[in-house]
């Protein structure tokens, strides 16, 4: 799995402290939402040429890690 920590940062001054792709104002949520709504990686990269495939994969790895760490009572 890709090391999402290389690509994702959290800064209270950017997007209200939501996780974003480092060096951009694109939130992890945005990328996950685009994927969930059927956009392909190629479509996202075409619309946002400043992004890389590794950044998109980092968003998925971040979400997978969050899901793995959720504790159910």
PyMOL commands that set and color helices and strands:
alter all, ss='L'
color gray80, all
select helices_A, chain A and resi 4-6+15-17+28-36+41-47+53-69
alter helices_A, ss='H'
color red, helices_A
select strands_A, chain A and resi 8-9+20-21
alter strands_A, ss='S'
color yellow, strands_A
deselect
rebuild
show_as cartoon
